[in-house]
Each structure stands twice: as structure tokens, then as C-alpha cells.
Amino acid sequence: MITNIRLQQFRSYQDDSFEFEEGVNVIVGPNASGKTNILEAILLATQGKSYRAKDAEMIRQGQPWARIDADIVSKHRVVKLELLEGVVKKSFDLDDKKLSRLGASTRLPVVLFEPNHLLMLGGSPDLRRAFLDLLIDQTTPEYGTTLNKYKRALLQRNRLLKSGRAAANQLFAWDIRLSELGAQIVTARHQMIDEINKHFTATYNQLAGHKNSLSLRYSLSVEPEAYGSYLLKKLEKDLDLDLLRGFTSSGPHREDILFVFDGQPLANVASRGEVRTALLALKIIELHIIESHKGVKPMLLLDDVFSELDGARRKSLTSFIKSYQTFITTTDADVVIKHFAKQCNIIPL
């Protein structure tokens, strides 16, 4: 839980402080008033990075530094961004312990919904892989390490491919490495997909108020236990093609995660409201999965989520989130407040 935050030279804020409560916090203001900047500051203080910008973009225009002070779980955190000779240095102070980055043990669980997440359901496979990998990283020890090892091995193999046929005899060792690490990644992805699917349809239907079937499906129909040998054979078979292209065309970095709605690809058959509701259902499940794995309730950040939901969906969403510390941005406070009675903290901008 975060109780307060102070923003100095951060984005649109020169020096402003905000107090938060344990339940629902509604940040109200017109467009371009800095609502989303507060969510971004919370994410930076808890997770160590922004979801939408480079470090330099978070420093107030014309200023050499920015600073965030936050009291979180009875501890004081400071984030500093300093512009030094054109390069931004980011640092963290956690109760006077100085860090250059937040590791797994110092990051705090947060679930974010923002409008661009809607692109995940029908856009590039990169977005769906990133979502699933981030969720696994927050709940499964060492997954992030495995993923980074895979990326380094992939980079090395691609360098050899760009060197041409002369380097081909060095590729087999990297094929084995990619196959071993890839099998671990795909196994973890399948396990997470299974965990999501246990609740996806029921959560969606409770939000939507009618019955549909919703699930995630891995694009490759190879059993996880057979994936390592499958990928090794695939890399050997496609060697000439990979040499021609100069990159590795098979592996977890290329595979997709599909959203299936009543047996069809969701992006092809669902309305805009159904897509938004599906994403909200996914975020609610994300909350519960993180909580069950880590034993603590994540904070929930909802950027402009109420604007396109009808009254029934707003009411259903309220029932899911009332037990979490939640931050909701909106241009219309009345749309949000009536669903929480008097149990919310209003932050006007």
C-alpha cells in the first residue's frame, strides 16, 4: 500500500504531493491535467520503470533532474532521475539503501490497465508474449533469468547467422542452448495459460453479464515436454533459411498466444466493448494470480477504464476491485464515484 507521493520536476509537476487511502483512489481532472503522470510515478516507484516513456522524457522540460518520494508499506522510497551530459542516471533509495535498479526482491506487485493495452488482444504477437512473460516473471522465481539467458543465446546465434556460411559449424552448440532454454520458457508459458484459463470464462461472464467462452491458446501445438527436441530439429531444418535471413526464425521469441472467443479469434469476432471487457477480465485474473503466488495484494492502476463501460459492467468491475488499493483516472468523477458510495478518496487536479 502506498500512502503518499511527492513529485518534483516530474513530468507536468513542479512540486506537488498527494495523499492516498487504502481502498479506491479516484484521480479526477480534464485531459492533459497530469492524471496519468501520477500512475506513471507510482509504477516507477514500485516497479522501477515506466510503461510508456524513456527516463529522459519523465524529467520536467528544461530541468536537469526529477525526484519521486513515496511512502510504501511503511517504508520510504526515493526515485531520482538526473540528466548528466545528455544521459539520464536513474537511482533508488529504499530506506537509505541506494540501488541503481529495482530487482525482484525490491519490486512491488502492481497491475496496470491503460488504453493501449487493448492493442494486445489483436495487435502484434510481441505484446501478448510480453504480457505473459511479465506475469510469469512476477510469480515464478528465476523465470526472468531464464528469459534473459535465452535472449543472450539468441543474440549470439543471430550474430553467427549474419557472419554467413563460414560460421555455420559453430551454430549447433547455440541450437542446443536455445532448445534447452526455450523448453523451460514454453513450459512456464503453458502453465500460466492453464492457470489463466481456469478463471477466464467465468470472470468475463461475471463482468459482461452474459455467457461466452473465452480462453488463451498457445499458437504452437507441441506438448511442452517435447518442445526441446522439436526446436532443435526445427533450427537444424531451417538453417539455410536462417542464414539467408540473418536471424533465427523459430523459437519462443516468435510464437504467439491467441485469444479465443466462442471458438474464434477474439479480434475477428468481438465488439469493442467485448474486447475491453475481456482485457479487464484478464487484469482481474492477473491480480488474483499475483496475490496467490506472492501472498500480498497488488496495487491496481486503471487509466481511463470507466469511460467506455456501461453501468452493468462498471458495477461488476467494482465488486472485483473493492478489496485492492486501486487508482482510477477519469475526466468525470460522477461516473466512478456512484459505484463506490462514500468509500473512495477523490483527488482533484
Stockholm file with secondary structure:
# STOCKHOLM 1.0

chainA/1-349         MITNIRLQQFRSYQDDSFEFEEGVNVIVGPNASGKTNILEAILLATQGKSYRAKDAEMIRQGQPWARIDADIVSKHRVVKLELLEGVVKKSFDLDDKKLSRLGASTRLPVVLFEPNHLLMLGGSPDLRRAFLDLLIDQTTPEYGTTLNKYKRALLQRNRLLKSGRAAANQLFAWDIRLSELGAQIVTARHQMIDEINKHFTATYNQLAGHKNSLSLRYSLSVEPEAYGSYLLKKLEKDLDLDLLRGFTSSGPHREDILFVFDGQPLANVASRGEVRTALLALKIIELHIIESHKGVKPMLLLDDVFSELDGARRKSLTSFIKSYQTFITTTDADVVIKHFAKQCNIIPL
#=GR chainA/1-349 SS CEEEEEEEEETTEEEEEEECCSSEEEEECCTTSSHHHHHHHHHHHHHSSCSSCCGGGGBCTTCSEEEEEEEETTEEEEEEEEEETTEEEEEEEETTEEESSCCTTTCCCEEEECGGGGHHHHSCHHHHHHHHHHHHHHHSTTHHHHHHHHHHHHHHHHHHHHTCGGGGGGHHHHHHHHHHHHHHHHHHHHHHHHHHHHHHHHHHHHHHSSCCCEEEEESSCCCGGGHHHHHHHHHHHTHHHHHHHTSCCSSTTTCCEEEEETTEEHHHHCCHHHHHHHHHHHHHHHHHHHHHHHSSCCEEEEESCSTTCCHHHHHHHHHHHTTSCEEEEESCHHHHHTTSTTCEEEEEC
#=GC SS_cons         CEEEEEEEEETTEEEEEEECCSSEEEEECCTTSSHHHHHHHHHHHHHSSCSSCCGGGGBCTTCSEEEEEEEETTEEEEEEEEEETTEEEEEEEETTEEESSCCTTTCCCEEEECGGGGHHHHSCHHHHHHHHHHHHHHHSTTHHHHHHHHHHHHHHHHHHHHTCGGGGGGHHHHHHHHHHHHHHHHHHHHHHHHHHHHHHHHHHHHHHSSCCCEEEEESSCCCGGGHHHHHHHHHHHTHHHHHHHTSCCSSTTTCCEEEEETTEEHHHHCCHHHHHHHHHHHHHHHHHHHHHHHSSCCEEEEESCSTTCCHHHHHHHHHHHTTSCEEEEESCHHHHHTTSTTCEEEEEC
//
